[in-house]
Amino acid sequence: MSKLITVEELQRRLGVYDYQQILAWQRMTPVQRLEIAFQAYLFALEAVRLTEYQRHPNLSEEEFSWRVIRRMHGNQQLGRDNVGASHLSRTE
């Protein structure tokens, strides 16, 4: 479960608003904004994949994939072993 943050914490993380940037985003269509968000996601995914490969070049393909998934979701509990264990403990 992710930790809830306050509005103040979110504002602190975001910093000062750039009014010109806000105006630029407002002029975009929803499709244009979605395309930029998708490009940002792909950039983040490639950055995570690269750093995980550099840190752990000998991982199996499956473990490498789970490491990337965990980092992208910000949840270190994701994965086959974790899911299976929690499923078994609930059914017994």
N, C-alpha and C positions, 0 to 999 in steps of 0.2 A: 504494500500500500504506500502511495507516495505521500510525502509530508505536505500539508497545506501551508501556504505562505500568506502573509498579510499583504494588504495593498501597499503599505509602507515598504515592506521588503521588496516587493516587485518594482516599485518606483526607484528604490536604491539600486537595484540590479540594472535597471534600464538606463539610469542616468538622466541627464537633461535632454528634453525633447528637441529635435531639430525641426523647426517649423517648416522650412523649405522641403525637407524630406516628407513630412506629413502631407503637404500640399501635393507633392509629386505622387504619393500613393493614392491620394483622393482622386486624382485625375485618371488613374488607371482603371481599366475594366476589371471585374472580378477574375476573368480568365487570365489577364496579365499578372495580377497579384498572385494568383495560384501558380502560374508558371515560375515566377521568381521564388516563391516558397519551395517549389519542387526542386529548382536548381540549387537552392541553399541546402536542402535535405541531401541531395546527391553529393554536394561538396563535402558536407559533414560525414556522410557515409564513407566516401573515399578516404578522407582524412583518418577516420577511425580504423578502416581496413589497413591503411599504410602503417599507422603507428602500432597496431596489434601485430602485424607481420614483422615489423622491425624488432619489437620486444620479444616475440615468441615465434621465431622462424621455423621451429620444428614441430609445431602443433599439427595434429591430424586436421583434415578439412572440416570434420564435424565440430571439433572443439574450437577451431578458429571461428567458425560461423557462430557458435554460441557466444563466444567472447564478444564478437562484434554486436550481436543482438543485445546482449546484456548492457553494453556501453551505450548503444543507441537508445535503449529504453530507460537507462538509468536505474536498472534493477538487477542486482547481482544474484538474485534468487532464481532467475529464469533458467531453464534448462531441463533436459531430460531427467537427470538424477533428482533434481529438486521437485519437479512436477510429480514424478512417480512416487517419491517418498511422501509428499503431502497427500497424495491421492490414497495411498495405502493406509495412512494413519487415520483418515476420515472414515474408511469403510470397515475398519476392524473394531 
